């Protein structure tokens, strides 16, 4: 099964399941404020194989600014590569 692998600078590893279309397109891509962005990342990251409870407080306490930038850069590329690999 497809997974997005992401490791935070503090060593926390997340194996993230593909998000719902709503979480990705209406949440992550349409976020206009930091609160919306953090909420959408928390929703996406909460679907992880480690069963780590991810909410906005988790994002604020565990993500560095570098982690946030890396997630925002790599996650859309992963979605696109998955779409390209299996367009159906």
Secondary structure, DSSP 8 states (H G I E B T S, - for coil): --EEEEE-TTS-EEEEE---HIIIIIIITT--SHHHHHHHHHHHHTSBTT-----HHHHHHH--HHHHHHHHHHHHHHHHHHHHH---
